[in-house]
Amino acid sequence: MSVDYLLATFSSRELTEWMIFYETEPFGYEIEMLGHAIVASTIANLARKKGTKAFKPEDFIPKPQDLGLRETLNYVSRLTESMGD
């Protein structure tokens, strides 16, 4: 979904409502990854050496800037699908 399409089809009120909804009920790639990240950080924390810094779930959520081209395209594809386009 392009920004132009979004602006042409959504009113300011509807867009604001979606933004508020997202704040209370997140959706999309990052929230999908959160469950996996919690499990990964728990396992990593069980295996870490005593006295080292604990891992956080955020440490295990890939960011688009950390991905290669193929992974970035998959990320964008998932984002588009989560928006219903």
Secondary structure by P-SEA (a helix, b strand, c coil): ccaaaaaacccaaaaaaaaaaaaaccccccccaaaaaaaaaaaaaaacccccccccccccccccccccaaaaaaaaaaaaaaacc
